Structure formats: C-alpha cells, structure tokens
C-alpha cells in the first residue's frame, strides 16, 4: 500500500485496474475448475452431492451465529475475522 500510494494517481489507477482484472480472471478460473472437478468425480467416482433441507440449513446458521458471537468476544482479531465472515456470507445471500 505504501508503494502504491507513492505512485501518481493515474499510475495507481492502472495498477488497481490490473489487480481487479486479475482477481476477476482468477475467480472465474477457480469457479470453472471447481465445476469441472465436481462433474469429474460425480461421473468417475460416483460422488453424490447432498443438499440439506432449507429448515435444517436455517437451524445450522442460527446455531452457528450464536457460537460466532461468543467467539467474537474473545479478542479484537476474532471480532474482525467474524465481521469479515459475516459480510462475506451476507454478500453471498447466506445471511
């Protein structure tokens, strides 16, 4: 961050745009490879994907949230990590 802040604004934008593009490319690559791998193990090894009923998933989330809140009280770093996790899960629509 220190090195980036030393650059002129136009150069900072170039670096940030390149990082954004690379992040997008790698994220999609990972998603693609995960799907290919899952399809492969389903076809070749008979793996079955089980999805829990929504009421079970909801109960697990509520139970986890109680535990998370307790863990978040252990330290500032634990709270920070918990906040990041909750934000991520909220963006995905899980919370």
N, CA, C and O atoms as a printed pandas DataFrame, in Angstrom:
     atom_number atom_name residue_name chain_id  residue_number  x_coord  y_coord  z_coord
0              1         N          UNK        A               1    0.824   -1.179    0.000
1              2        CA          UNK        A               1    0.000    0.000    0.000
2              3         C          UNK        A               1    0.872    1.248    0.000
3              4         O          UNK        A               1    0.568    2.229   -0.678
4              5         N          UNK        A               2    1.965    1.202    0.770
5              6        CA          UNK        A               2    2.850    2.368    0.814
6              7         C          UNK        A               2    3.421    2.659   -0.571
7              8         O          UNK        A               2    3.460    3.813   -0.999
8              9         N          UNK        A               3    3.863    1.616   -1.272
9             10        CA          UNK        A               3    4.431    1.796   -2.609
10            11         C          UNK        A               3    3.365    2.306   -3.575
11            12         O          UNK        A               3    3.635    3.181   -4.397
12            13         N          UNK        A               4    2.165    1.763   -3.476
13            14        CA          UNK        A               4    1.077    2.195   -4.353
14            15         C          UNK        A               4    0.757    3.670   -4.122
15            16         O          UNK        A               4    0.557    4.421   -5.076
16            17         N          UNK        A               5    0.709    4.076   -2.879
17            18        CA          UNK        A               5    0.379    5.465   -2.553
18            19         C          UNK        A               5    1.449    6.451   -3.031
19            20         O          UNK        A               5    1.172    7.638   -3.203
20            21         N          UNK        A               6    2.655    5.961   -3.242
21            22        CA          UNK        A               6    3.732    6.828   -3.740
22            23         C          UNK        A               6    3.595    7.115   -5.238
23            24         O          UNK        A               6    4.196    8.061   -5.749
24            25         N          UNK        A               7    2.815    6.306   -5.932
25            26        CA          UNK        A               7    2.640    6.494   -7.375
26            27         C          UNK        A               7    1.692    7.652   -7.660
27            28         O          UNK        A               7    0.847    7.982   -6.828
28            29         N          UNK        A               8    1.830    8.271   -8.836
29            30        CA          UNK        A               8    0.847    9.288   -9.246
30            31         C          UNK        A               8   -0.534    8.638   -9.401
31            32         O          UNK        A               8   -0.637    7.427   -9.599
32            33         N          UNK        A               9   -1.564    9.429   -9.313
33            34        CA          UNK        A               9   -2.948    8.931   -9.350
34            35         C          UNK        A               9   -3.232    8.093  -10.590
35            36         O          UNK        A               9   -3.897    7.061  -10.496
36            37         N          UNK        A              10   -2.736    8.522  -11.757
37            38        CA          UNK        A              10   -3.017    7.761  -12.972
38            39         C          UNK        A              10   -2.347    6.387  -12.941
39            40         O          UNK        A              10   -2.912    5.408  -13.429
40            41         N          UNK        A              11   -1.144    6.315  -12.369
41            42        CA          UNK        A              11   -0.453    5.025  -12.254
42            43         C          UNK        A              11   -1.145    4.126  -11.222
43            44         O          UNK        A              11   -1.232    2.912  -11.406
44            45         N          UNK        A              12   -1.627    4.725  -10.151
45            46        CA          UNK        A              12   -2.371    3.962   -9.149
46            47         C          UNK        A              12   -3.583    3.308   -9.792
47            48         O          UNK        A              12   -3.882    2.142   -9.535
48            49         N          UNK        A              13   -4.281    4.070  -10.635
49            50        CA          UNK        A              13   -5.468    3.537  -11.305
50            51         C          UNK        A              13   -5.097    2.369  -12.208
51            52         O          UNK        A              13   -5.815    1.370  -12.241
52            53         N          UNK        A              14   -4.003    2.472  -12.934
53            54        CA          UNK        A              14   -3.563    1.387  -13.809
54            55         C          UNK        A              14   -3.288    0.123  -12.997
55            56         O          UNK        A              14   -3.718   -0.966  -13.376
56            57         N          UNK        A              15   -2.577    0.266  -11.890
57            58        CA          UNK        A              15   -2.260   -0.887  -11.040
58            59         C          UNK        A              15   -3.535   -1.486  -10.470
59            60         O          UNK        A              15   -3.711   -2.704  -10.489
60            61         N          UNK        A              16   -4.422   -0.643   -9.966
61            62        CA          UNK        A              16   -5.674   -1.134   -9.383
62            63         C          UNK        A              16   -6.544   -1.821  -10.431
63            64         O          UNK        A              16   -7.148   -2.856  -10.151
64            65         N          UNK        A              17   -6.611   -1.258  -11.625
65            66        CA          UNK        A              17   -7.395   -1.885  -12.694
66            67         C          UNK        A              17   -6.819   -3.248  -13.067
67            68         O          UNK        A              17   -7.563   -4.202  -13.291
68            69         N          UNK        A              18   -5.488   -3.334  -13.131
69            70        CA          UNK        A              18   -4.846   -4.618  -13.450
70            71         C          UNK        A              18   -5.123   -5.649  -12.358
71            72         O          UNK        A              18   -5.376   -6.817  -12.655
72            73         N          UNK        A              19   -5.077   -5.223  -11.104
73            74        CA          UNK        A              19   -5.377   -6.139   -9.999
74            75         C          UNK        A              19   -6.829   -6.593  -10.032
75            76         O          UNK        A              19   -7.122   -7.769   -9.817
76            77         N          UNK        A              20   -7.735   -5.660  -10.301
77            78        CA          UNK        A              20   -9.158   -6.014  -10.406
78            79         C          UNK        A              20   -9.383   -7.041  -11.511
79            80         O          UNK        A              20  -10.111   -8.016  -11.327
80            81         N          UNK        A              21   -8.751   -6.810  -12.660
81            82        CA          UNK        A              21   -8.916   -7.736  -13.783
82            83         C          UNK        A              21   -8.345   -9.104  -13.441
83            84         O          UNK        A              21   -8.961  -10.126  -13.743
84            85         N          UNK        A              22   -7.179   -9.130  -12.817
85            86        CA          UNK        A              22   -6.566  -10.408  -12.455
86            87         C          UNK        A              22   -7.423  -11.153  -11.436
87            88         O          UNK        A              22   -7.575  -12.372  -11.517
88            89         N          UNK        A              23   -7.981  -10.420  -10.481
89            90        CA          UNK        A              23   -8.862  -11.031   -9.488
90            91         C          UNK        A              23  -10.065  -11.666  -10.176
91            92         O          UNK        A              23  -10.437  -12.797   -9.865
92            93         N          UNK        A              24  -10.670  -10.940  -11.109
93            94        CA          UNK        A              24  -11.825  -11.456  -11.839
94            95         C          UNK        A              24  -11.459  -12.709  -12.625
95            96         O          UNK        A              24  -12.194  -13.697  -12.600
96            97         N          UNK        A              25  -10.336  -12.672  -13.318
97            98        CA          UNK        A              25   -9.893  -13.831  -14.113
98            99         C          UNK        A              25   -9.663  -15.037  -13.214
99           100         O          UNK        A              25  -10.156  -16.126  -13.509
100          101         N          UNK        A              26   -8.926  -14.864  -12.127
101          102        CA          UNK        A              26   -8.614  -15.993  -11.238
102          103         C          UNK        A              26   -9.874  -16.536  -10.564
103          104         O          UNK        A              26  -10.023  -17.749  -10.412
104          105         N          UNK        A              27  -10.765  -15.657  -10.166
105          106        CA          UNK        A              27  -12.000  -16.112   -9.524
106          107         C          UNK        A              27  -12.789  -16.993  -10.476
107          108         O          UNK        A              27  -13.255  -18.063  -10.085
108          109         N          UNK        A              28  -12.944  -16.564  -11.705
109          110        CA          UNK        A              28  -13.679  -17.358  -12.682
110          111         C          UNK        A              28  -12.952  -18.652  -13.020
111          112         O          UNK        A              28  -13.585  -19.682  -13.253
112          113         N          UNK        A              29  -11.642  -18.602  -13.047
113          114        CA          UNK        A              29  -10.868  -19.825  -13.285
114          115         C          UNK        A              29  -11.118  -20.841  -12.169
115          116         O          UNK        A              29  -11.326  -22.025  -12.433
116          117         N          UNK        A              30  -11.095  -20.368  -10.924
117          118        CA          UNK        A              30  -11.349  -21.268   -9.798
118          119         C          UNK        A              30  -12.757  -21.847   -9.862
119          120         O          UNK        A              30  -12.949  -23.046   -9.657
120          121         N          UNK        A              31  -13.742  -20.999  -10.146
121          122        CA          UNK        A              31  -15.119  -21.481  -10.239
122          123         C          UNK        A              31  -15.261  -22.532  -11.335
123          124         O          UNK        A              31  -15.924  -23.551  -11.141
124          125         N          UNK        A              32  -14.647  -22.287  -12.467
125          126        CA          UNK        A              32  -14.694  -23.232  -13.585
126          127         C          UNK        A              32  -14.048  -24.561  -13.183
127          128         O          UNK        A              32  -14.626  -25.625  -13.404
128          129         N          UNK        A              33  -12.865  -24.499  -12.601
129          130        CA          UNK        A              33  -12.156  -25.722  -12.225
130          131         C          UNK        A              33  -12.916  -26.515  -11.153
131          132         O          UNK        A              33  -12.909  -27.746  -11.165
132          133         N          UNK        A              34  -13.567  -25.807  -10.233
133          134        CA          UNK        A              34  -14.367  -26.494   -9.219
134          135         C          UNK        A              34  -15.507  -27.269   -9.867
135          136         O          UNK        A              34  -15.764  -28.416   -9.499
136          137         N          UNK        A              35  -16.188  -26.659  -10.822
137          138        CA          UNK        A              35  -17.311  -27.332  -11.500
138          139         C          UNK        A              35  -16.827  -28.516  -12.319
139          140         O          UNK        A              35  -17.458  -29.573  -12.315
140          141         N          UNK        A              36  -15.715  -28.352  -13.022
141          142        CA          UNK        A              36  -15.158  -29.449  -13.818
142          143         C          UNK        A              36  -14.767  -30.606  -12.908
143          144         O          UNK        A              36  -15.061  -31.763  -13.209
144          145         N          UNK        A              37  -14.115  -30.300  -11.813
145          146        CA          UNK        A              37  -13.689  -31.339  -10.883
146          147         C          UNK        A              37  -14.881  -32.056  -10.273
147          148         O          UNK        A              37  -14.873  -33.281  -10.151
148          149         N          UNK        A              38  -15.905  -31.308   -9.889
149          150        CA          UNK        A              38  -17.099  -31.929   -9.329
150          151         C          UNK        A              38  -17.760  -32.842  -10.353
151          152         O          UNK        A              38  -18.139  -33.967  -10.027
152          153         N          UNK        A              39  -17.898  -32.373  -11.569
153          154        CA          UNK        A              39  -18.505  -33.203  -12.621
154          155         C          UNK        A              39  -17.686  -34.473  -12.845
155          156         O          UNK        A              39  -18.245  -35.545  -13.075
156          157         N          UNK        A              40  -16.376  -34.349  -12.778
157          158        CA          UNK        A              40  -15.494  -35.487  -12.995
158          159         C          UNK        A              40  -15.653  -36.532  -11.885
159          160         O          UNK        A              40  -15.769  -37.723  -12.174
160          161         N          UNK        A              41  -15.660  -36.102  -10.632
161          162        CA          UNK        A              41  -15.781  -37.079   -9.548
162          163         C          UNK        A              41  -17.179  -37.679   -9.481
163          164         O          UNK        A              41  -17.341  -38.821   -9.051
164          165         N          UNK        A              42  -18.178  -36.932   -9.898
165          166        CA          UNK        A              42  -19.531  -37.495   -9.967
166          167         C          UNK        A              42  -19.564  -38.595  -11.024
167          168         O          UNK        A              42  -20.096  -39.679  -10.782
168          169         N          UNK        A              43  -19.001  -38.317  -12.184
169          170        CA          UNK        A              43  -19.026  -39.276  -13.287
170          171         C          UNK        A              43  -18.104  -40.465  -13.050
171          172         O          UNK        A              43  -18.475  -41.603  -13.336
172          173         N          UNK        A              44  -16.918  -40.212  -12.535
173          174        CA          UNK        A              44  -15.904  -41.263  -12.454
174          175         C          UNK        A              44  -15.878  -42.007  -11.127
175          176         O          UNK        A              44  -15.471  -43.168  -11.071
176          177         N          UNK        A              45  -16.310  -41.343  -10.061
177          178        CA          UNK        A              45  -16.195  -41.971   -8.748
178          179         C          UNK        A              45  -17.532  -42.120   -8.032
179          180         O          UNK        A              45  -17.588  -42.562   -6.885
180          181         N          UNK        A              46  -18.596  -41.750   -8.717
181          182        CA          UNK        A              46  -19.925  -41.923   -8.133
182          183         C          UNK        A              46  -20.227  -41.011   -6.962
183          184         O          UNK        A              46  -21.088  -41.325   -6.140
184          185         N          UNK        A              47  -19.532  -39.884   -6.872
185          186        CA          UNK        A              47  -19.790  -38.943   -5.783
186          187         C          UNK        A              47  -21.215  -38.417   -5.912
187          188         O          UNK        A              47  -21.686  -38.116   -7.009
188          189         N          UNK        A              48  -21.886  -38.315   -4.782
189          190        CA          UNK        A              48  -23.228  -37.746   -4.750
190          191         C          UNK        A              48  -23.200  -36.480   -3.909
191          192         O          UNK        A              48  -22.587  -36.448   -2.842
192          193         N          UNK        A              49  -23.856  -35.449   -4.387
193          194        CA          UNK        A              49  -23.945  -34.197   -3.652
194          195         C          UNK        A              49  -25.275  -34.190   -2.915
195          196         O          UNK        A              49  -26.334  -34.317   -3.528
196          197         N          UNK        A              50  -25.215  -34.044   -1.616
197          198        CA          UNK        A              50  -26.417  -33.996   -0.794
198          199         C          UNK        A              50  -26.659  -32.561   -0.346
199          200         O          UNK        A              50  -25.741  -31.886    0.118
200          201         N          UNK        A              51  -27.879  -32.105   -0.485
201          202        CA          UNK        A              51  -28.246  -30.763   -0.046
202          203         C          UNK        A              51  -29.218  -30.913    1.117
203          204         O          UNK        A              51  -30.249  -31.575    1.006
204          205         N          UNK        A              52  -28.869  -30.288    2.225
205          206        CA          UNK        A              52  -29.744  -30.351    3.388
206          207         C          UNK        A              52  -31.002  -29.535    3.138
207          208         O          UNK        A              52  -30.957  -28.519    2.445
208          209         N          UNK        A              53  -32.124  -29.973    3.697
209          210        CA          UNK        A              53  -33.364  -29.194    3.558
210          211         C          UNK        A              53  -33.162  -27.780    4.123
211          212         O          UNK        A              53  -32.371  -27.582    5.045
212          213         N          UNK        A              54  -33.872  -26.814    3.570
213          214        CA          UNK        A              54  -33.677  -25.419    3.971
214          215         C          UNK        A              54  -33.912  -25.190    5.463
215          216         O          UNK        A              54  -33.229  -24.368    6.073
216          217         N          UNK        A              55  -34.869  -25.906    6.058
217          218        CA          UNK        A              55  -35.112  -25.707    7.500
218          219         C          UNK        A              55  -33.919  -26.186    8.327
219          220         O          UNK        A              55  -33.628  -25.611    9.376
220          221         N          UNK        A              56  -33.233  -27.219    7.873
221          222        CA          UNK        A              56  -32.033  -27.702    8.563
222          223         C          UNK        A              56  -30.903  -26.691    8.378
223          224         O          UNK        A              56  -30.184  -26.380    9.328
224          225         N          UNK        A              57  -30.748  -26.186    7.169
225          226        CA          UNK        A              57  -29.723  -25.181    6.913
226          227         C          UNK        A              57  -29.954  -23.928    7.765
227          228         O          UNK        A              57  -29.013  -23.367    8.326
228          229         N          UNK        A              58  -31.205  -23.502    7.853
229          230        CA          UNK        A              58  -31.541  -22.326    8.658
230          231         C          UNK        A              58  -31.193  -22.546   10.126
231          232         O          UNK        A              58  -30.665  -21.652   10.787
232          233         N          UNK        A              59  -31.487  -23.717   10.621
233          234        CA          UNK        A              59  -31.182  -24.019   12.029
234          235         C          UNK        A              59  -29.681  -24.038   12.262
235          236         O          UNK        A              59  -29.209  -23.550   13.289
236          237         N          UNK        A              60  -28.923  -24.595   11.321
237          238        CA          UNK        A              60  -27.471  -24.613   11.445
238          239         C          UNK        A              60  -26.892  -23.195   11.450
239          240         O          UNK        A              60  -25.970  -22.893   12.208
240          241         N          UNK        A              61  -27.441  -22.341   10.603
241          242        CA          UNK        A              61  -26.972  -20.947   10.555
242          243         C          UNK        A              61  -27.240  -20.255   11.885
243          244         O          UNK        A              61  -26.359  -19.578   12.415
244          245         N          UNK        A              62  -28.435  -20.413   12.428
245          246        CA          UNK        A              62  -28.779  -19.773   13.707
246          247         C          UNK        A              62  -27.894  -20.286   14.834
247          248         O          UNK        A              62  -27.439  -19.508   15.673
248          249         N          UNK        A              63  -27.651  -21.575   14.856
249          250        CA          UNK        A              63  -26.783  -22.159   15.878
250          251         C          UNK        A              63  -25.358  -21.638   15.737
251          252         O          UNK        A              63  -24.710  -21.295   16.726
252          253         N          UNK        A              64  -24.883  -21.583   14.508
253          254        CA          UNK        A              64  -23.524  -21.090   14.253
254          255         C          UNK        A              64  -23.394  -19.632   14.673
255          256         O          UNK        A              64  -22.375  -19.239   15.243
256          257         N          UNK        A              65  -24.405  -18.834   14.398
257          258        CA          UNK        A              65  -24.325  -17.413   14.737
258          259         C          UNK        A              65  -24.167  -17.195   16.235
259          260         O          UNK        A              65  -23.451  -16.287   16.655
260          261         N          UNK        A              66  -24.822  -18.011   17.038
261          262        CA          UNK        A              66  -24.665  -17.900   18.490
262          263         C          UNK        A              66  -23.217  -18.214   18.864
263          264         O          UNK        A              66  -22.608  -17.514   19.673
264          265         N          UNK        A              67  -22.681  -19.266   18.271
265          266        CA          UNK        A              67  -21.293  -19.644   18.555
266          267         C          UNK        A              67  -20.323  -18.570   18.049
267          268         O          UNK        A              67  -19.336  -18.255   18.714
268          269         N          UNK        A              68  -20.610  -18.014   16.873
269          270        CA          UNK        A              68  -19.732  -16.980   16.320
270          271         C          UNK        A              68  -19.667  -15.780   17.255
271          272         O          UNK        A              68  -18.591  -15.245   17.521
272          273         N          UNK        A              69  -20.825  -15.363   17.751
273          274        CA          UNK        A              69  -20.857  -14.195   18.629
274          275         C          UNK        A              69  -20.026  -14.439   19.885
275          276         O          UNK        A              69  -19.334  -13.541   20.363
276          277         N          UNK        A              70  -20.097  -15.645   20.409
277          278        CA          UNK        A              70  -19.278  -15.986   21.584
278          279         C          UNK        A              70  -17.792  -15.928   21.231
279          280         O          UNK        A              70  -16.992  -15.386   21.994
280          281         N          UNK        A              71  -17.430  -16.478   20.092
281          282        CA          UNK        A              71  -16.035  -16.461   19.655
282          283         C          UNK        A              71  -15.555  -15.041   19.377
283          284         O          UNK        A              71  -14.405  -14.703   19.654
284          285         N          UNK        A              72  -16.437  -14.216   18.830
285          286        CA          UNK        A              72  -16.079  -12.842   18.515
286          287         C          UNK        A              72  -15.718  -12.016   19.729
287          288         O          UNK        A              72  -15.036  -10.998   19.610
288          289         N          UNK        A              73  -16.166  -12.439   20.890
289          290        CA          UNK        A              73  -15.871  -11.730   22.134
290          291         C          UNK        A              73  -14.494  -12.076   22.699
291          292         O          UNK        A              73  -14.048  -11.463   23.669
292          293         N          UNK        A              74  -13.824  -13.054   22.097
293          294        CA          UNK        A              74  -12.537  -13.499   22.635
294          295         C          UNK        A              74  -11.412  -12.508   22.412
295          296         O          UNK        A              74  -10.511  -12.397   23.243
296          297         N          UNK        A              75  -11.452  -11.781   21.292
297          298        CA          UNK        A              75  -10.386  -10.810   21.017
298          299         C          UNK        A              75  -10.818   -9.883   19.887
299          300         O          UNK        A              75  -11.804  -10.131   19.193
300          301         N          UNK        A              76  -10.061   -8.821   19.727
301          302        CA          UNK        A              76  -10.342   -7.872   18.650
302          303         C          UNK        A              76  -10.145   -8.543   17.290
303          304         O          UNK        A              76  -10.909   -8.298   16.357
304          305         N          UNK        A              77   -9.123   -9.386   17.182
305          306        CA          UNK        A              77   -8.878  -10.084   15.913
306          307         C          UNK        A              77   -9.994  -11.075   15.604
307          308         O          UNK        A              77  -10.394  -11.223   14.449
308          309         N          UNK        A              78  -10.494  -11.749   16.630
309          310        CA          UNK        A              78  -11.592  -12.694   16.420
310          311         C          UNK        A              78  -12.835  -11.943   15.946
311          312         O          UNK        A              78  -13.539  -12.406   15.048
312          313         N          UNK        A              79  -13.103  -10.792   16.545
313          314        CA          UNK        A              79  -14.256   -9.988   16.127
314          315         C          UNK        A              79  -14.082   -9.511   14.693
315          316         O          UNK        A              79  -15.027   -9.545   13.905
316          317         N          UNK        A              80  -12.881   -9.069   14.354
317          318        CA          UNK        A              80  -12.615   -8.605   12.994
318          319         C          UNK        A              80  -12.832   -9.739   11.990
319          320         O          UNK        A              80  -13.470   -9.545   10.955
320          321         N          UNK        A              81  -12.300  -10.919   12.299
321          322        CA          UNK        A              81  -12.469  -12.072   11.410
322          323         C          UNK        A              81  -13.942  -12.442   11.281
323          324         O          UNK        A              81  -14.414  -12.756   10.188
324          325         N          UNK        A              82  -14.653  -12.405   12.374
325          326        CA          UNK        A              82  -16.080  -12.720   12.376
326          327         C          UNK        A              82  -16.858  -11.719   11.532
327          328         O          UNK        A              82  -17.745  -12.106   10.771
328          329         N          UNK        A              83  -16.538  -10.455   11.659
329          330        CA          UNK        A              83  -17.206   -9.430   10.865
330          331         C          UNK        A              83  -16.952   -9.647    9.376
331          332         O          UNK        A              83  -17.850   -9.470    8.553
332          333         N          UNK        A              84  -15.729  -10.030    9.038
333          334        CA          UNK        A              84  -15.395  -10.312    7.640
334          335         C          UNK        A              84  -16.198  -11.514    7.137
335          336         O          UNK        A              84  -16.737  -11.483    6.031
336          337         N          UNK        A              85  -16.276  -12.560    7.941
337          338        CA          UNK        A              85  -17.023  -13.754    7.567
338          339         C          UNK        A              85  -18.502  -13.432    7.366
339          340         O          UNK        A              85  -19.107  -13.842    6.376
340          341         N          UNK        A              86  -19.070  -12.702    8.305
341          342        CA          UNK        A              86  -20.487  -12.344    8.193
342          343         C          UNK        A              86  -20.744  -11.491    6.953
343          344         O          UNK        A              86  -21.746  -11.682    6.264
344          345         N          UNK        A              87  -19.854  -10.562    6.673
345          346        CA          UNK        A              87  -20.003   -9.725    5.482
346          347         C          UNK        A              87  -19.957  -10.557    4.214
347          348         O          UNK        A              87  -20.757  -10.361    3.300
348          349         N          UNK        A              88  -19.018  -11.483    4.167
349          350        CA          UNK        A              88  -18.872  -12.359    3.009
350          351         C          UNK        A              88  -20.121  -13.216    2.825
351          352         O          UNK        A              88  -20.652  -13.308    1.718
352          353         N          UNK        A              89  -20.591  -13.839    3.894
353          354        CA          UNK        A              89  -21.778  -14.697    3.806
354          355         C          UNK        A              89  -23.032  -13.890    3.458
355          356         O          UNK        A              89  -23.929  -14.391    2.779
356          357         N          UNK        A              90  -23.088  -12.652    3.922
357          358        CA          UNK        A              90  -24.225  -11.786    3.575
358          359         C          UNK        A              90  -24.197  -11.450    2.091
359          360         O          UNK        A              90  -25.239  -11.433    1.436
360          361         N          UNK        A              91  -23.000  -11.180    1.556
361          362        CA          UNK        A              91  -22.889  -10.888    0.124
362          363         C          UNK        A              91  -23.330  -12.079   -0.714
363          364         O          UNK        A              91  -23.895  -11.905   -1.794
364          365         N          UNK        A              92  -23.075  -13.289   -0.221
365          366        CA          UNK        A              92  -23.465  -14.492   -0.947
366          367         C          UNK        A              92  -24.933  -14.844   -0.759
367          368         O          UNK        A              92  -25.454  -15.740   -1.423
368          369         N          UNK        A              93  -25.598  -14.134    0.151
369          370        CA          UNK        A              93  -27.009  -14.372    0.390
370          371         C          UNK        A              93  -27.295  -15.459    1.408
371          372         O          UNK        A              93  -28.425  -15.938    1.503
372          373         N          UNK        A              94  -26.281  -15.857    2.175
373          374        CA          UNK        A              94  -26.469  -16.891    3.180
374          375         C          UNK        A              94  -26.964  -16.335    4.512
375          376         O          UNK        A              94  -27.520  -17.071    5.328
376          377         N          UNK        A              95  -26.763  -15.055    4.728
377          378        CA          UNK        A              95  -27.215  -14.433    5.988
378          379         C          UNK        A              95  -28.201  -13.316    5.679
379          380         O          UNK        A              95  -28.702  -12.664    6.595
